[in-house]
Amino acid sequence: MSKKRILLNAFLMNCPGNQSPGLWSHPEDRSHRYKEIEHWTELAKTLEAANFDAIFLADVLGPYDVYEGSRDAGLRQAVQSPINDPLLVIPAMAAVTEHLGFGVTASVTHEHPYTFARRMSTLDHLTKGRVGWNIVTSYLKSASINIGLKEQIGHDERYDIAEEYLEVCYKLWEGSWEDGAVVRDTEKKMFVDPSQVHDINHEGTYFSVPGAHLSEPSPQRTPVIYQAGLSSRGSAFAGKHAEGVYISSPTISIAKKYVGKIRTQAEEFGRKGEEIKIFCLFTPIVGRTQAEAEEKYSDYKKHLSHEGALSLFSGWTGIDLSQYDPDENLQFVENDSMRSRLEIFTKVDPDKQWTINEIAEFVGIGGIGPVVVGTPEVIADEMEKWVNEAGVDGFNITYAIMPGSFEDFSELVIPVLQERGLVRKEAERQTLRANLFGFDQLADHHPGKQYSRKQLTV
């Protein structure tokens, strides 16, 4: 067995439901407390004590309204709605922790890079460099319509926008302010040396940003870059830019294919494949005995919502599954939604065809990732297997019930992983990038570094 350190993120959203539609109805679930600041600070302290590496906050900007052509099913089953802004809970969690990192999802399609860059610099300052950005291009047509677009932007064009968006952010974060710009010279009455602050003069296809960044350089300058797209365009984007990649895969064999694809594409951009940390979605259901774990799982399945699961999957893929017979096999249909989610159930594994009913059962607890039911040793064995056979670096641990799933994992599984030397026993205060890679700012050969003032003046 490998002794490679396993990286751990807690995967959730600022809403009452994440990857298990219907489990909000379980009597032990407390996810309805997502509106309370204590919900977040209590969870952060639990994860910090268990030496998790980060909280990974997903997000959506529109309702799930593909299923039955309506948002009603999604609202009834709390399918990632109602949902609040994920960025706003991070400072509260940072205030009660020292080494826990925070990955936050934000779309390049729905916010201007000039203002977004300031928000991320602010978060990086407030957290002392513990922030990462999960870049998404937004797959919900409802989000596009509600910000004033007449139609959803095409899948590949969204990645064209993402490339330029990231270029603007790199210029603002890496090149606008020199390291010594903030002098705080009380004798000269000069807080900032204006000669060390530079306009970025960006004029592109989608954005025009002539001026300088509003914020002084933060500890990481550029937050850790995460990405989750696994379509051909998405994985190429990840290979070029990402430092962390999030994948959802029902099997080790499918995950292994994606891992190999991402690492190969990184090498095509002059990077080393292993410098990208790949996290796989993972739902542990833990018991002190196998019987206890299986009893929990049976109990959870009683609360699973087929309607909610089909609403969620329809939103991901842009295909209204209410139009299918429950025993009908799903077929690939190309559209502008999340192609990778559809490919997993139609193309990636040629030996498996999925019926609509099977998809509802599978997605209903844990989304598209594996659900592992067992003792702490069984859970740890399966995690090692995914690391060794699929080549992932860690996991986005999600929950069946909140906060019980995280509490069980922290209390029961973490000690087993630590005893095996797979998870750290102690953590130090450092930036998120230093925790993952051993240095604070982008690697010199990362494409974002070409925009740094140092590189530009060489």
C-alpha positions, 0 to 999 in steps of 0.5 A, spaced: 500 500 500 502 507 498 504 511 504 502 517 499 499 523 504 492 523 502 489 530 502 482 531 504 477 537 503 470 537 506 465 538 500 459 542 501 455 548 499 451 554 502 444 551 502 440 545 505 442 540 500 448 538 496 449 531 493 444 527 497 437 530 495 432 528 500 436 527 506 434 534 509 428 530 511 432 525 516 431 527 523 438 527 524 440 532 519 441 539 521 443 542 514 437 547 514 442 551 519 446 553 513 443 560 514 446 561 521 454 563 522 454 558 528 453 552 523 459 554 519 464 556 525 462 549 528 463 545 522 470 549 521 472 547 528 470 540 527 474 539 521 480 543 523 481 539 529 481 533 524 486 536 520 482 536 514 486 540 508 480 545 506 473 546 505 471 546 498 465 550 497 461 549 491 456 553 488 450 554 483 447 561 480 440 558 478 435 554 480 434 546 477 429 547 472 430 542 467 426 536 470 419 537 468 421 544 465 420 547 472 424 549 478 418 546 482 421 539 483 428 542 485 425 547 490 420 541 493 426 537 494 432 542 496 436 541 490 442 545 491 436 551 493 435 555 496 442 557 496 446 563 499 453 566 497 459 561 499 464 567 499 461 570 505 461 565 510 469 564 509 471 570 513 467 567 519 470 560 519 477 563 518 477 567 524 476 560 528 481 556 525 489 557 523 490 552 518 484 550 514 484 552 507 477 554 503 476 553 496 470 557 493 467 556 487 465 562 482 463 563 475 467 566 470 461 567 466 457 571 471 461 576 474 466 581 471 474 580 473 476 586 475 471 586 481 472 579 482 479 579 483 479 584 489 474 580 492 479 574 492 485 578 494 480 581 500 479 573 502 486 571 501 488 577 506 483 576 511 485 568 511 492 569 511 493 566 504 488 560 505 484 561 499 483 557 493 478 559 487 474 553 483 473 556 476 467 554 473 463 556 467 456 555 469 452 550 466 445 552 468 441 556 463 437 559 468 443 562 471 444 565 464 437 568 463 437 571 470 443 575 469 440 578 463 443 574 457 437 571 452 441 564 451 446 560 455 453 561 452 455 555 448 459 550 452 466 551 448 465 559 448 464 559 455 472 556 456 474 562 451 471 567 456 474 563 462 481 563 458 481 571 457 478 572 464 483 568 468 488 572 463 485 579 466 486 576 473 493 574 473 495 581 470 491 584 476 494 579 481 501 578 479 503 584 475 499 590 477 503 591 484 510 590 485 512 586 491 515 593 495 509 597 493 506 598 500 512 602 503 508 605 509 513 611 510 511 615 515 517 620 514 515 621 507 508 621 508 507 615 503 503 609 504 504 606 497 509 608 492 505 610 486 511 608 481 510 601 483 503 600 481 502 599 474 496 599 469 494 592 466 492 595 459 488 589 458 484 590 451 481 583 449 475 580 446 470 579 452 473 584 457 477 591 457 481 593 463 485 598 463 487 600 470 491 597 476 488 592 481 485 595 487 488 591 492 495 590 495 498 583 494 496 578 498 500 572 501 498 568 495 497 573 490 493 568 486 489 564 490 490 556 489 487 554 482 481 549 482 477 546 476 472 541 475 471 541 468 472 534 465 469 535 458 475 535 452 475 543 453 475 543 460 480 538 462 485 542 457 483 548 461 485 544 467 491 541 464 494 548 463 491 552 469 489 548 475 493 546 481 487 542 484 482 538 480 475 535 482 472 529 479 466 525 480 466 518 478 462 512 480 468 507 479 475 507 479 476 505 472 473 511 470 477 515 475 483 512 472 481 515 465 480 522 467 486 522 472 491 520 466 487 525 461 488 531 466 496 529 467 497 528 460 494 534 458 498 538 463 505 535 460 502 538 453 503 545 457 510 544 459 507 542 466 509 536 470 502 531 471 503 530 478 503 537 480 496 537 479 492 535 485 486 531 483 480 530 488 475 525 487 468 525 490 467 520 496 461 519 501 463 515 507 457 512 511 461 509 517 459 505 523 463 502 529 461 495 526 459 493 519 452 492 521 451 499 524 454 502 518 449 498 513 443 500 518 445 507 517 445 506 510 438 503 509 435 508 514 438 514 509 435 510 503 428 511 506 429 519 505 432 518 498 428 522 493 428 520 486 424 526 484 430 530 487 435 526 484 432 526 477 432 534 478 439 534 480 441 530 474 437 533 469 440 540 471 447 537 470 446 535 464 440 539 461 436 533 459 429 532 462 429 525 465 421 526 466 421 525 459 424 518 459 421 511 462 424 509 468 427 503 465 429 506 459 437 507 458 440 514 458 443 516 451 448 521 450 445 528 447 450 533 446 448 540 449 451 546 452 450 543 459 455 539 463 458 534 458 462 530 463 456 528 467 453 525 461 459 522 458 460 518 465 453 514 464 453 513 457 460 513 454 466 512 459 464 505 461 462 501 454 460 495 459 455 499 463 448 502 460 444 506 466 437 506 466 433 512 469 431 509 475 438 506 476 441 513 475 436 516 480 438 510 486 445 512 484 445 519 484 440 520 490 446 519 495 453 521 494 452 524 487 456 521 482 462 519 487 462 512 490 458 511 497 462 506 501 459 503 507 463 500 513 467 500 519 473 505 519 478 500 517 473 499 511 473 506 509 480 507 509 481 501 505 477 503 500 480 510 500 487 507 499 485 503 493 482 509 490 489 513 491 493 507 489 489 504 483 486 511 480 491 515 482 488 520 485 491 525 491 485 526 495 478 526 496 472 531 496 468 528 502 461 529 502 455 528 507 449 524 507 447 528 513 449 534 516 454 535 520 453 527 523 457 525 516 463 529 518 463 528 525 463 520 524 468 521 519 473 525 523 472 521 530 472 514 527 476 514 520 481 520 521 485 516 526 485 510 522 488 514 516 493 517 521 495 510 524 497 508 517 501 514 516 496 517 510 493 523 513 497 528 517 497 528 525 499 535 526 498 541 521 502 548 521 499 555 520 501 556 512 498 558 506 493 553 502 498 553 497 504 551 501 500 546 505 499 543 498 505 544 494 510 547 499 511 554 496 506 560 497 505 563 490 504 560 483 510 556 481 515 560 476 513 555 470 505 556 471 502 560 465 499 565 470 507 567 472 508 570 465 504 576 467 508 577 474 512 584 474 518 580 475 517 576 469 515 582 465 522 586 466 527 580 465 
